[in-house]
Amino acid sequence: MSKKRIKRKPTFKQMAFETAVRNPERYIEILKAVSEFENVVLNEKNLLKIVVKLYLDGVVSSNEIEILEETKPADIEQLVIDVNSTRRADGGFPSGYSSRFWTYMRTPSELGFVYARYGEPFKLSDICKKLISGEIDEQEAFSIQAVKYNRRNPYRNVSNDFNFFTFIIKVLMALREKGKSLSYEQFIVAMFSQNGNVQEFLKLLENKKFNDNEDAFNFVKQEYKVNTKFKTITQDYPDVVRRVFIISGFISIRFTGKKLIQINESKLKYIEALLKFDFNLSDVEKTTAIEYFNKLNSKSNELYLIIDSFRKDDVIDGEQYVNKIYNIINDYNITEDIIIESIEKIGTRRTVIDEFKEIPEPLKLEFFISIFIALKYGKEYAIRPNYKADHIGKPYSHAPGNKGDIEIFTKEFYWLIEVTLIRNKTQQLNNETANVIRHLYSNEEFEDRLVKYLSFVAPTIHQDVREFFDFSIVKSISNGYDVSIKPYDLNDFIEVTSVSENFNDMKNYTKGVINEFKNNLN
């Protein structure tokens, strides 16, 4: 059992989220993995089952735990216990694997996606369920939970008592009126705001210059008497918080010698509508976990109406996209060699174009392949990626669950490209197979296209995944569809696209599958 914590007196602190999960996109796969445990009591026995599943699904990994196709939960239970044995108790959860669970649930708890308290039933909010089911996308989910968030809550023992997201949005809106942006150094300082007073902070910016991280660090150290390390103050906390702003669709990052933060102009009207949303928490709701969860799980219908009314603004037709993508290609002098190198560096923490390093890695793959396709086919066909992009054309959120990743089309044919960075076999099978086929055939816009193509692209194609698509080929052809399908590992797709042989390659693969099926029948 965890020891009863002695609660310290609240103090003013820097804005922060859990740094163990830097990319908020990961929370979606984490929530999907744990969703089957809704209403399960979070005791040590059940927490072990949950954490074991996170390892089996590839959401969590360790060099000391090898997951094979035949691995069963019981096979790794002791390894999970051993690997996590040094983890300290945290958030009311005991030390070890239970504390590991809390590492992944702290931010979702703060944002109201889940209710996770040791010894109590695990709860999912309505927003969380809609996110998991694909009824709303990640940008919609994070943005509407962000406008409900409060710095002072049951998971943060702080005196800061305001919504940090709406505070920064209002600062950016005020700067926008003056034709200005918020520098990264100014954002660091803003994270120490004690009361969220916009005018007070703007006045500070007029009177004080922050030329670099060192200036910002020295200022907050002197002004707020903090002893936190330089890297924590200037990199770790700002990085995670900024990423939540990006996935919410609130901001765009520009590099002009300095890193600048601006309002995402493509979501401006949506942001203005959210700012009018009235949401306040009582003292009880700010200090009691279940009351906080229930309150953040309320008023969702009002926010769904806002979401629905602005969804049409996220639709980009092929011509608009090509214009934006060619602006990006021209502005950054992107060549075929540069985009191939950029794709190859995904996952290495290195980047070819600094402007794009803020984009989450899975989203980068969609973005870069879209650019690659535009370079090869953009003047021949209409091209439409379905990710959400800011006014510059940089993506900040994946395509909604009911849409494919990248669509290429003419009046005669429809080519769907689905891309993923998921390497785990179970996750590929669960998340990237049936949905892909559904996207190919369920898009009413392209029902009249008699010829269809599908490319599924991943770093590695597992045999079970390849067999799924092979089966889909046989089923589709037997149902009378003129369709060509091929699953590609990433290197194979780059090689085929480089020589513009995608259509012939998909046709040949499909013919090979059909011939093999016929031979086996004979």
C-alpha positions in Angstrom: 0.0 0.0 0.0 1.1 3.5 -0.7 2.0 5.7 2.3 -0.3 8.5 3.2 1.2 11.7 1.7 1.8 14.8 3.7 0.5 17.6 1.6 2.8 20.6 1.4 1.6 24.1 1.4 0.8 25.3 -2.1 3.3 27.6 -3.8 3.5 29.4 -7.1 5.2 27.2 -9.7 6.1 27.0 -13.3 3.4 25.6 -15.7 4.2 21.9 -16.3 2.9 18.6 -17.5 4.4 15.1 -17.2 7.7 15.1 -19.1 8.0 11.4 -19.5 5.5 11.6 -22.4 6.7 14.5 -24.5 4.5 13.9 -27.5 0.8 14.2 -26.5 -0.1 12.2 -29.6 1.1 9.1 -27.6 -1.8 9.6 -25.1 -4.2 8.5 -27.8 -2.7 5.0 -28.2 -2.2 4.8 -24.4 -5.9 5.6 -23.8 -6.9 3.1 -26.4 -4.8 0.4 -24.7 -6.2 1.0 -21.2 -9.8 1.7 -22.2 -10.9 -2.0 -21.8 -10.2 -1.5 -18.1 -12.9 1.1 -17.6 -14.7 0.6 -14.2 -11.9 -1.8 -13.0 -10.7 -1.0 -9.5 -7.1 0.2 -9.7 -5.5 -2.1 -7.1 -2.1 -3.8 -7.5 -3.5 -6.9 -9.2 -5.4 -5.0 -11.9 -2.7 -2.4 -12.3 -0.2 -5.2 -13.2 -2.6 -6.5 -15.9 -2.9 -2.9 -17.3 0.9 -2.3 -17.3 1.6 -5.7 -18.8 -0.9 -4.9 -21.6 0.9 -1.6 -22.3 4.1 -3.6 -22.9 2.4 -6.2 -25.0 0.8 -3.6 -27.2 4.1 -1.8 -27.7 3.0 1.4 -26.0 5.7 0.9 -23.4 9.0 -0.8 -24.1 12.1 -2.0 -22.3 15.3 -3.6 -23.5 14.9 -6.1 -20.7 11.4 -7.3 -21.9 11.3 -9.0 -25.3 7.8 -9.2 -26.9 7.4 -12.0 -29.4 4.3 -12.9 -31.4 3.6 -15.8 -29.1 4.2 -13.8 -25.8 1.4 -14.1 -23.3 0.7 -11.7 -20.4 1.8 -14.3 -17.8 5.1 -14.6 -19.6 6.2 -11.1 -18.8 4.5 -10.3 -15.5 7.6 -10.9 -13.3 9.7 -9.0 -15.8 7.4 -6.0 -15.6 7.6 -6.2 -11.8 11.4 -6.3 -11.9 11.9 -3.6 -14.5 9.8 -1.2 -12.6 10.9 -2.1 -9.1 13.0 1.1 -8.6 10.2 3.5 -9.4 9.1 5.6 -6.4 5.5 6.0 -5.3 3.8 8.9 -7.0 0.3 10.4 -7.2 -1.1 8.2 -4.5 0.1 5.1 -6.4 2.5 2.6 -4.8 6.1 2.2 -6.0 6.9 0.0 -8.9 4.7 -0.8 -11.8 1.7 1.0 -10.2 3.7 4.2 -10.2 4.5 3.5 -13.9 0.8 3.5 -14.7 0.4 6.9 -13.0 3.2 8.3 -15.2 1.0 7.8 -18.2 -2.3 8.8 -16.5 -1.2 12.1 -14.8 -1.7 14.4 -17.8 -4.9 12.7 -19.0 -6.2 13.1 -15.5 -5.2 16.8 -15.4 -7.0 17.4 -18.7 -10.1 15.4 -17.6 -9.8 12.5 -20.0 -9.7 9.9 -17.2 -10.3 9.5 -13.5 -7.4 7.4 -12.1 -7.1 7.0 -8.3 -5.5 4.1 -6.5 -8.0 1.8 -5.0 -10.9 3.3 -7.0 -12.7 2.3 -10.3 -11.0 3.6 -13.4 -13.2 6.1 -15.4 -13.2 7.4 -18.9 -14.7 10.8 -19.7 -17.2 11.2 -22.6 -14.6 13.1 -24.5 -12.1 10.3 -24.0 -14.5 7.7 -25.3 -15.3 9.9 -28.4 -11.6 10.3 -29.1 -10.9 6.6 -28.8 -13.9 5.7 -31.1 -12.9 8.4 -33.7 -16.1 10.5 -33.2 -13.8 13.5 -32.5 -10.2 13.8 -33.5 -7.2 14.6 -31.3 -7.2 18.4 -32.1 -10.8 18.7 -31.2 -10.4 16.6 -28.0 -7.3 18.4 -26.7 -8.7 21.9 -27.5 -12.0 21.5 -25.7 -10.4 19.9 -22.7 -7.8 22.7 -22.6 -10.4 25.4 -22.2 -11.7 23.6 -19.2 -8.3 23.1 -17.6 -7.2 24.9 -14.4 -3.6 25.3 -13.1 -4.9 24.7 -9.5 -6.3 21.2 -9.6 -6.1 18.0 -7.5 -3.0 16.9 -9.3 -1.0 20.1 -8.9 -0.3 21.5 -5.5 0.1 25.1 -6.7 -1.2 28.5 -5.8 -1.5 29.5 -9.5 -5.3 29.6 -10.0 -6.2 30.2 -13.7 -6.4 28.6 -17.1 -2.9 28.8 -18.6 -4.2 27.9 -22.1 -6.7 30.8 -22.3 -4.1 33.1 -20.7 -1.5 32.4 -23.5 -4.2 32.6 -26.2 -5.3 36.0 -25.1 -1.6 37.2 -25.0 -1.1 35.9 -28.5 -4.3 37.6 -29.7 -3.2 40.9 -28.2 0.2 40.6 -29.8 -1.4 39.7 -33.1 -3.3 43.0 -33.0 0.1 44.8 -32.9 1.6 42.6 -35.6 3.8 40.9 -33.1 4.5 37.3 -32.0 5.6 35.7 -28.7 9.2 34.6 -28.6 10.2 31.2 -27.1 12.0 33.1 -24.3 8.9 35.1 -23.5 6.9 31.9 -23.4 9.3 30.6 -20.8 8.7 33.6 -18.6 4.9 33.4 -19.2 4.9 29.9 -17.7 5.7 31.5 -14.3 2.7 33.8 -14.3 1.0 33.7 -10.9 -2.4 35.1 -11.8 -2.8 34.9 -15.6 -3.1 38.7 -15.9 -2.8 39.4 -19.6 -2.3 43.1 -19.4 0.3 42.8 -16.7 2.3 40.3 -18.7 2.1 42.4 -21.9 3.4 45.4 -19.9 6.3 43.2 -18.7 7.2 42.4 -22.4 7.3 46.1 -23.2 9.7 46.9 -20.4 11.9 43.8 -20.5 13.9 42.1 -23.3 14.7 38.4 -23.3 17.3 37.8 -25.9 18.0 34.2 -25.2 17.2 31.3 -22.8 19.9 32.6 -20.4 18.1 35.9 -20.0 14.8 34.2 -19.4 16.4 31.8 -16.8 18.1 34.6 -14.9 14.9 36.7 -14.8 12.7 33.9 -13.4 15.4 32.8 -11.0 15.6 36.3 -9.6 12.0 37.3 -9.9 10.4 34.0 -8.6 13.2 32.7 -6.5 13.3 29.3 -8.1 16.0 26.7 -7.8 15.0 24.4 -10.7 17.7 23.4 -13.2 18.3 25.5 -16.3 17.3 22.6 -18.7 14.1 22.0 -16.8 13.0 25.6 -16.9 14.1 26.4 -20.4 13.5 23.1 -22.3 11.8 20.3 -20.5 8.6 22.0 -19.2 8.2 24.5 -22.1 8.6 21.7 -24.7 5.8 19.5 -23.3 3.4 22.4 -22.7 4.1 23.8 -26.2 3.3 20.5 -27.8 -0.1 20.4 -26.1 -0.8 23.9 -27.5 0.2 22.6 -31.0 -1.9 19.5 -30.9 -4.9 21.6 -29.7 -4.5 23.7 -32.9 -4.0 26.9 -30.9 -0.6 28.0 -32.2 1.9 27.9 -35.0 5.6 28.0 -34.6 7.8 30.1 -37.0 11.6 30.3 -37.3 12.9 33.6 -38.3 16.3 33.6 -36.6 14.3 33.2 -33.4 11.6 30.7 -32.5 8.3 32.6 -32.6 4.9 31.5 -31.4 1.8 32.8 -33.1 -2.0 32.2 -33.1 -2.9 29.5 -35.7 -4.7 31.7 -38.2 -6.5 28.7 -39.8 -8.3 28.1 -36.4 -8.8 31.8 -35.5 -12.6 31.8 -35.5 -12.7 28.5 -33.7 -10.4 29.8 -31.0 -12.5 33.0 -30.6 -15.5 30.8 -30.1 -13.8 28.8 -27.5 -12.7 31.9 -25.6 -16.4 32.8 -25.2 -17.1 29.5 -23.6 -17.9 30.1 -19.9 -16.3 27.5 -17.6 -15.5 28.0 -13.9 -14.6 25.6 -11.1 -15.4 25.8 -7.5 -12.8 25.4 -4.7 -14.1 21.9 -4.1 -13.7 21.0 -7.8 -10.2 22.4 -7.8 -9.2 20.2 -4.8 -11.2 17.0 -5.0 -10.3 14.6 -7.8 -13.7 13.1 -8.5 -15.4 16.5 -8.4 -12.7 17.9 -10.8 -13.3 14.9 -13.2 -17.0 15.3 -13.1 -16.8 19.0 -13.8 -14.4 18.6 -16.7 -16.7 15.9 -18.0 -19.6 18.4 -18.1 -20.8 21.0 -20.7 -19.4 18.8 -23.5 -22.6 19.2 -25.6 -22.0 22.9 -25.8 -18.5 22.3 -27.1 -19.6 19.6 -29.6 -21.8 22.3 -31.2 -18.7 24.5 -31.5 -16.7 21.7 -33.0 -19.4 20.8 -35.5 -19.9 24.3 -36.6 -16.2 24.8 -37.5 -15.4 21.4 -39.0 -16.0 22.7 -42.5 -13.1 25.1 -42.0 -10.7 22.1 -41.8 -11.7 20.8 -45.3 -9.1 21.6 -47.9 -9.6 20.7 -51.5 -6.8 19.5 -53.8 -6.2 22.8 -55.4 -5.9 24.7 -52.1 -3.5 22.0 -50.8 -1.3 22.1 -53.9 -1.0 25.8 -53.6 0.0 25.6 -49.9 2.4 22.7 -50.4 4.1 24.4 -53.4 4.5 27.5 -51.3 6.3 25.4 -48.7 8.4 23.6 -51.4 9.4 27.0 -52.9 10.0 28.8 -49.6 12.3 26.2 -48.3 13.8 25.1 -51.6 12.7 21.5 -51.0 14.0 19.1 -53.6 13.3 15.3 -54.0 16.7 14.6 -52.3 15.9 16.9 -49.4 12.5 15.3 -48.7 13.9 11.8 -49.0 16.6 12.7 -46.5 13.9 14.3 -44.2 11.8 11.1 -44.3 14.9 9.0 -43.5 15.7 11.2 -40.4 12.3 10.7 -38.9 12.7 9.2 -35.5 16.4 10.1 -35.2 15.8 13.5 -33.4 17.7 15.1 -36.3 16.1 17.4 -38.8 16.9 18.8 -42.3 14.6 21.8 -42.1 14.4 23.5 -38.7 10.9 24.9 -39.4 9.5 21.4 -39.3 11.1 20.0 -36.2 8.2 21.0 -34.0 5.9 18.7 -35.9 5.3 15.4 -34.1 7.1 12.4 -35.7 4.1 10.4 -36.9 2.6 13.6 -38.4 5.9 14.4 -40.0 5.7 11.2 -42.0 2.3 12.1 -43.4 3.5 15.6 -44.2 6.8 14.6 -45.8 5.2 11.9 -47.9 2.5 14.4 -49.0 5.4 16.7 -50.2 7.1 13.8 -51.9 3.9 12.9 -53.7 3.4 16.6 -54.7 6.9 16.7 -56.1 6.3 13.6 -58.2 2.6 13.9 -59.2 1.3 17.3 -58.1 1.0 18.7 -61.6 -0.8 15.7 -62.9 -3.4 14.9 -60.2 -5.4 16.5 -57.4 -3.7 15.8 -54.1 -5.3 16.2 -50.7 -3.8 15.2 -47.3 -6.4 15.1 -44.6 -4.3 16.2 -41.7 -5.1 19.6 -40.1 -2.7 22.3 -41.1 -2.1 25.8 -39.9 -2.2 28.9 -42.1 1.4 28.2 -43.2 0.6 24.7 -44.3 2.3 22.8 -41.5 0.2 20.0 -39.9 -0.6 20.0 -36.3 -3.2 17.1 -36.0 -3.8 13.8 -37.9 -6.7 13.2 -40.2 -10.1 12.7 -38.4 -10.9 9.0 -37.8 -13.4 8.8 -40.7 -10.9 10.0 -43.3 -7.8 8.5 -45.0 -4.4 10.1 -44.7 -3.6 11.2 -48.2 -5.9 11.2 -51.2 -4.8 11.5 -54.8 -7.5 11.6 -57.5 -8.8 12.4 -61.0 -12.2 11.9 -62.5 -11.2 8.4 -63.4 -9.4 7.0 -60.3 -8.9 7.3 -56.5 -5.6 6.5 -54.8 -5.5 6.4 -51.0 -2.2 6.4 -49.1 -2.3 5.5 -45.5 0.9 5.9 -43.5 2.0 5.0 -40.0 5.1 4.9 -37.8 3.7 2.1 -35.7 6.1 -0.9 -35.7 4.3 -3.1 -33.2 2.4 -5.9 -34.9 -0.6 -5.9 -32.6 -1.1 -2.1 -32.9 -0.7 -2.4 -36.7 -3.4 -5.1 -36.9 -5.7 -3.4 -34.4 -5.4 0.2 -35.6 -4.2 0.2 -39.2 -5.9 -2.6 -41.1 -9.7 -2.7 -41.1 -9.9 1.1 -40.8 -7.7 1.5 -43.9 -10.0 -0.7 -46.0 -13.0 1.2 -44.7 -11.4 4.5 -45.8 -10.9 3.1 -49.3 -14.5 2.1 -49.9 -16.6 4.3 -47.6 -15.7 7.7 -48.9 -18.9 8.8 -50.7 -17.0 11.6 -52.6 -15.1 8.9 -54.6 -17.8 6.2 -54.9 -18.0 6.9 -58.7 -14.3 6.3 -59.2 -14.3 2.9 -60.8 -10.6 2.4 -60.4 -9.1 2.5 -56.9 -5.6 2.2 -55.5 -4.4 1.7 -51.9 -0.8 2.0 -50.6 -0.3 1.2 -46.9 3.1 2.4 -45.7 4.9 1.6 -42.4 8.5 1.2 -41.3 8.0 -2.5 -41.2 5.2 -4.7 -42.6 4.5 -7.7 -40.4 3.5 -10.9 -42.1 0.1 -11.0 -40.4 -0.5 -7.4 -41.7 0.6 -8.4 -45.2 -1.7 -11.4 -45.1 -4.6 -9.1 -44.1 -4.1 -6.9 -47.1 -3.6 -9.9 -49.4 -7.0 -11.3 -48.1 -8.5 -7.9 -48.7 -7.2 -8.0 -52.3 -8.9 -11.4 -52.9 -12.1 -10.3 -51.3 -12.2 -7.0 -53.2 -11.5 -8.6 -56.6 -14.1 -11.3 -56.0 -16.6 -8.6 -55.2 -16.0 -7.1 -58.6 -13.9 -4.1 -57.6 -11.2 -2.8 -60.0 -8.7 -2.2 -57.2 -4.9 -2.5 -56.7 -3.5 -2.7 -53.2 0.0 -3.1 -51.7 1.5 -2.8 -48.2 4.9 -1.1 -48.3 7.7 -0.9 -45.9 8.9 2.7 -45.9 12.1 2.2 -47.9 10.2 0.2 -50.6 7.7 3.0 -51.0 10.4 5.7 -51.3 12.2 3.6 -53.9 9.0 3.0 -56.0 7.8 6.6 -55.7 11.3 8.0 -56.7 10.8 6.4 -60.2 7.0 7.2 -60.3 6.1 3.6 -60.6 3.5 3.4 -57.9 0.5 2.5 -60.0 2.3 -0.3 -62.0 3.8 -1.6 -58.7 0.4 -1.8 -57.0 -1.1 -3.5 -60.0 1.7 -6.0 -60.3 1.5 -6.8 -56.5 -2.3 -7.3 -56.7 -2.0 -9.6 -59.8 0.7 -11.6 -58.0 -1.6 -12.2 -55.0 -4.5 -13.2 -57.2 -2.4 -15.6 -59.2 -1.0 -17.2 -56.1 -4.5 -17.6 -54.7 -5.7 -19.2 -57.9 -2.7 -21.6 -58.0 -3.3 -22.6 -54.4 -6.9 -23.4 -55.3 -5.9 -25.5 -58.2 
